Every structure is written in structure tokens, then in C-alpha cells.
Amino acid sequence: MSSLPDKNERGDTADFTKVNELVAAGKTKTAERLLKSIVVEDPNNVAAQARLAALALDSGTLDIARNALGAALAHAPDMPDLHQLLGRLLEAQGRANEAIGAFASAISLKPDHLAAHRGLAPLLFRQKRYEEARKSAAIALVLAPDDVSMLLLAADIENACKQPKAVLPLLTKAVQLDRDNPAICRRLCETLLNLDKFKEALVWGNQAWKLDPTIGQSALSYALALDAFKLYADVVKTLEQALRQCQMSNGQIAFAENLIARALTNLGRREEALRHARCAIDSSDDNTSYASTYCRALNNVGRVEDAVSFAKDLQKRLPSNPGAAIVLAYALRECGEYQLSEDIYASVINSPNKRSEAVFGMSMIQLIQGRYRVGFENYEARLEPPVQVINPKPPLPMWDGTPDPDIKLVILREQGMGDEFQFCRFVAEARKRVGYLNYVTYPSMVRILAPALDGVEVSADNMTGNKADGYKWRWLPLMSLPHALGIEDEDFANQPPYLRAEPEAVKTMARRIKTGRLKVGITWQGSPTSQVERGRSLPLAAFAPFAALDGVHFYSLQKNHGLDQLQNVPFRDRITDFGESFDADEDAFVDTAGAMMNLDLIITSDTSIAHLAGALGRPCYVILQHQAEWRWGISGDRSIWYPTLRLARQTTPGDWNSAIVPAAKAIKELVPPPVLESAK
């Protein structure tokens, strides 16, 4: 209600006092009747007409408000409060443009008219006149800095202008004023997520969800914050609870189911992920992002042909949708139809709707085909949404490979430990081009990597040095090095060993590796939660053809996952398990590297062990699924990355014998003959 005078020169102070008392007591109808009696007796009483108009607007009796305002304006056309009330009336009548004019008139008569600015700003916002709305909201906040509704409107304006940094202080102040408002907490969480401030987002997302666990949108925002922190089990728990107890739209249900599916995939629960991905599809209307999740979920459980069929049907329904094209290209790529897949990716890349997912997908084909120079150039798309393997990124410019002794370069590890073993070979060349290099890795990887990276500061999790020291600080993800360094295709071949085991670890493991004419280290399973693990692990029992070779003795290099299988294979007596003390401290792979230097051969599934063996220059057989990962190429038994590795590939999907039996025949030739008693 506007701040009108209690009387004008013809008013009665006692009457207005009574009106105020009635309004304060909630007896607005009685107050209206009193005001009507005043204006009947004195139609020229501007204050009474204005007060009656205000009360009528509050109660929604627009005819009374219109008549009262008309009478008041006829006698006091320059009173700003009357124009503000007229703005309210016109807005209530759906006459937005005229309402804007009335509020503007009030402000022209009184520039600091708070109620007029409060009425004008949201109208301008709804008409997408953002600069004018921002100005009016700013004035209102100067006049009433603790107005929560105006703080939220100002935040809406900045959001519409895509200025999340300007939104943050507005919502921060709003939540300080009304901390128990779940909607404000949720909005603050979402803004912090947009700014990659995941830790703070998690706090306010949790607060919103705790304040009211019946609001589905709060659950979705909180789950996104949990997902950003890779708290996948909590994502599933939160969203399953929300689906049970919240009233949610089909769109919200689909979003929740899709996020659950992604989280379950990261937890290695692939069959469950598929069910939830299907629910997201059933609750949405051809959302290509959810279709992508579903297609990947089908692939993850080995239903490659179903994924292709689904993607083709999607593309038929959405022939002009680049998202649908990308889903089909992915499905075709995963079943080895590289040319068809590349053609589709190219059509998206060359269209006005170019998408980073298409560039990334193209890079996967180019890399598996050994087209490394162009493949790593396109692989940079992994740093852009929605792939975005590093998020948040350091607040530094990226290095483009230009030699400069004044540059201090920070290289960040990315993805898995096998990727680190494979790509750390390029760090030495980068070190030659800059004045200082800090390689940031997992804490457990510092000890195994540091000796091989001469002149490089190897640190755990955080960069060293001071960004304000006057040097040119730059950063680069590890797997961007081939592109930044301009490495040509032929430069990848025949690298000499570039990692080395610690001498003490070699001696220690030598004392533990005695049995067998051919001493073979084995691993069979990677992490079940790895997104790239699908189909790469094999059961330990599949090693039976190797175990059947006379003179072969196995040494288990397996850690964490799959160790239960040791008790259930018929050749258990042919396996030495180093026990819990093996690589048990905080430093990974130190004992493993020492063991490898004492073994005649390593046989492994596609895990980090293969990359460590190759980087150490140790002989190794890698048992690969039919559709192997890009770094192993499409065919052949050799690796351009590691000359001492041999690749044993499935010839039929799921048939491990098709890879292992031929490898066992080749390995048989490596087994030394038994030593005759007479020669002892």
C-alpha cells in the first residue's frame, strides 16, 4: 500500500485513524465502507479516494479502485502516489504497457518513489526490457536494500542477461535475510553450480533439500551438486527419495532418472543404470541428451545392436536434430562402423549447429585409426561442455606449446592412471620449452612418476609456486601435450622405456619371485566403476590356457577388485599372491614396478598395468575385447605406443578364448625347457 497522507485540507484525522485501526485489525471491508461514506459525503477528498483505491486494489475490487482513482486524479493529477496506484490498477487489468507508463509518471514526479520502482521493474523484466528493469530494480534496492523480493528480481534480471557473477551477491544477500527459504537456497545452489563453485553449491543445495524435502526441484539441484563432487551414491539416494515423495512434472522425472542412470554407470551398476535411462526416455519427449545416456547404457551391458537400432529410430524421428545425429554416430562408432560414423559427425561439424560432442566423437575415430595429429587436435573438444573432463579449469591461460623461458607451466593429470603412464612421456619435451614445469598428479602417483620427470616439480593435487610472482603462468591438461607440442604421427612410434622401477623395490621383489620356469605377472580386472571399463575385464578363469602351459607360474599383480576369484580357479596352486602388503602404502605401483623387472612376462586385461609394463619396457601381452579402446588401434598385434607389448584380440565379441588360445600358443615358445637332473 502506498504512503498516502491521512488527510488533505478537507479530511478528518479521526476518520483516517479509524481506517488505519480497522486495516490493522484485518477488517478491510469495514474500512472500505467507512471510506466510501467519507467520499460520498465529500467526493473531492483526494486522500480518502486514494486510500479507498488502495484498499480496493488489495482486495481485488477493481471497479471501486477505478472510480476512486478517477475522482482523485481529477483533483490531484500531479500526485505521484496516485500514478503509482494507477499503475497497479492497469497491471491488474492486464494493460501492461499503460501500467509501465503510469509507474514512469509516478517516478518522473518523484524519482525515489519506492513503490513505483517496485511495480515498474518486474513489468519491464517480463517485457524483456532488461536494462531498464535493472536500473529500476537498482534504485529500489538503494531505497530498500533488504527487500528480498527485489533482490530476487534483480537476480532474475542478471540471469536473463547471462551474468551469473552478478547474480551471486544478490542471492547471497537474499539468503542472509531469509536463510530458511528453500527456494532462495536452491537458487543460490544453482548459481554456484553455474560458476563452478561446487563446494559452496553443495552446502546450499543440502540446505534447500533439508528445509523442504517435498520440493522436487530442490532435490534436482542438490543432486547436481553431489554429481559435481562425484558423490554418486548420494545422487542416487537423493533422487530416488525425491521420486517417491515429491510431486514432480514429467520433465523433472526424466531429468532425475537420467541423472540417476549416469550416477549408477559411474558406480559400475550398469543393469540398474539401463533401467533408469529407459525411464528417462519414457518420461521425456525425444530429449537427445537422455537418448545419449540410454544408448550408452545399452552399450555398457553389451547390447550394441540394440543401441544402433534405437539410435536409427531416433534419427528417423528427428532427422534435422544434431543431437540425434550425434547419438547415431556414437552407436555406429561403438560397433566399428567408423566410416558411417565419421560421415555423420562431419555433417554436424560442417553445419551451422556444430557441436563439441561431434568434434570429440570424430577425434575418437581418428585416434583409433592412428591419425594422431588431427585426432589430438580434435581431442581438445573433450575440454568443452558437455564432455568437459576437467571442471573447474584453473584460472590461467592455456599453453599453446610456444617455447618461452619466462613461462611457468602447470600440467594437470587427467582421467585414469593408465593415461598418466601413457602420456607422461611428453612431459620432458614440454620441459625443454618453458622455464619451469609443475606436474600435478594424484598423491599416490608422485613416487612412481617423479624419478622419470627430470627437472620437473611433481606435486600432489595442487600446483606449486605463486601466480603473482611476475612470470607467465600457463596450464595444460596432460593429454593435450601431443597437440600443443605439434607431434606428428610418426613421432609416436618406438619410444624407449621412459619409466624406471626403484632399485630397492626390484631387489625386494626378486626375493619373492622364485617359482616357475616362466614367471608371469597377471591382472584380469580393472575398476568396475570406470566409465571405460565395459567389456575390458575378463574372469581369472579365462587364463586357463596359459595355466596349462608346463613351467608357467603366475604372480598376481591384481589390486582391489577381483581378488575373490583367486579362491575359485582350478589352477590356484599355480598362482602366487603377494598379499595385502603388496603396494599397500600410500604410493601406488612401486612394488608392482619392482615385480615387473623380475618377471619374464606380464599378461593383463586393458588396465593401467599394461601401460606401466610398456613404459618400463617389459614384455607384456594385453588381452583385448573385440572392440578395443582407441589407443590399441583397430587391428594387429603390435602397439605403436609400446614396442614391448603384444596385443591379443577377441575375434568374436565376448569370446575370450579367441584371444587367449592363440596367445598361449605363442607364449609356449617362451617357456624354457626344464633343467635336467644331470645338469644341476
ABEGO torsion letter per residue (X at the ends): XBBBBABBAABBAAAAAAAAAAAAAGBAAAAAAAAAAAAAABAABAAAAAAAAAAAAAAGBAAAAAAAAAAAAAABAABAAAAAAAAAAAAAAGBAAAAAAAAAAAAAABAABAAAAAAAAAAAAAAGBAAAAAAAAAAAAAABAABAAAAAAAAAAAAAAGBAAAAAAAAAAAAAABAABAAAAAAAAAAAAAAGBAAAAAAAAAAAAAABAABAAAAAAAAAAAAAAGBAAAAAAAAAAAAAABBBBAAAAAAAAAAAAAAAAAAGBAAAAAAAAAAAAAABBGBAAAAAAAAAAAAAAGBAAAAAAAAAAAAAABAABAAAAAAAAAAAAAAGBAAAAAAAAAAAAABAABBAAAAAAAAAAAAAAGBAAAAAAAAAAAABOAAGABOBBBBBBBBAGBBBAABBBBBBBBEBAAAAAAAAAAAAAAAAABABBBBBBBAAAAAAAAAABBGBBBBBGBBBEBAAAGBBBBBBBAAAAAAAAGBBAAAABGBBBABBBBAAAAAAAAAABABEABBBBBBABBBAABAAABGABBBAAAAAAAAABBGBBBBBABBGBGAAAAAABAAAAABBBAEAABGABABBGAAAAAAAAABABBBBBBBAAAAAAAAAGBBBBBBBBABBBAAAEABEABBAABAABBBBBBABBGBAAAAAAAAAAAAAAABBBBBBAAAX
